[in-house]
Amino acid sequence: MAAWTWGRLDAAASLVAVVATDERLAAAFGATTDDTDLGARVAAAMPPGSGFARLWAEDLGLRPDLPRWDRVRDLLAALRQREILDEELPLIAALDSRGIRAGNRPDLPAGPPPLPEGEAAFEQALAAFRAIGAEDVSRLVRVRDPRRAALRTGLLVWPAVQPSGKAAAHAVQGVLGLLKPLLWLMPLVCVLAPASALAAVALMWTGAAFGSGRWSSLPAHVPLCAFAMTALGAAVARLRPRWPLPAVLAAGAVALALPPLALALARPYGAGVPGGAPARLLVVGPAYALACALVLRIGAARPWYTVAAAAVAGGALACAVPSGHVPQTGWWAALALYLVLLWITFVLPWLYPDAAPRAEPSDRVNR
């Protein structure tokens, strides 16, 4: 909505500059050399109550050396932009009053919002418009709708950078497609939603541990360690606007050291998990299912039971791998982890919002 309004404001200024050229203005109002008389001539050609004469007098005092036709264009653009703001600001103020977490389609009263009454109300609505324009990406991605859009956009980057062509390109595309869950999906999730990603990684770590029979099986836990470091680094980076740089760097160093330290402490021989292979599947399935749910909900916009069904399918897929048969290496657990991530990558596009949502009174938000 704010982007739409900024576009209208820019377009108004551009159209005035294109239409109101020096030649046209001189042909219409160039019979006088007195600036005050010129302002009166232009004001007479404007609709009643436009306020052009008042703006002209104020601008003459503020910028006396400005070329006359530049002044006319500036004030014409300012008046048109004020008309646009009078149209758009009520809706922007109504949306801002509901907060950033109100969603992409918040409930609004039927009909257009009332116009701001008085300059004080107009300035308050304009302040809300400025605040929306000043929001940074790190704050926006903490909200579900912008974060979901950022995740979808990020996933589209992966096929966009792949080579095009025939046999050789198809081979590269296949390899990159197989690597996408490890090299792109999870790092992107960790950057956009560090808290959810850390919880998902902890559940996957537990599932991989019970699947391999060891708390630290390198084939499965090394990539999980990298995911945890990425999520912790992204979480610490969000402290930069509030913390001084030395404190952020120190916190980042500690945070990045935690996953490797946990991996090293879990490496001693004999640090196995309890239970036999069949019993451990009772932990593997639910752990991976909950991890799937945490990752899928970041990008999904379907009913909860649809996400739950996809998450349960991911847990069942992890249980289908005969993990625990080679506990010394953990390659079966690594395979289960990869298949779960591949499943998330495959099913996530099916959980995106519908392409054509039903019409609502707040559709103007998405113009």
Disulfide bonds with the S-S distance in Angstrom:
none
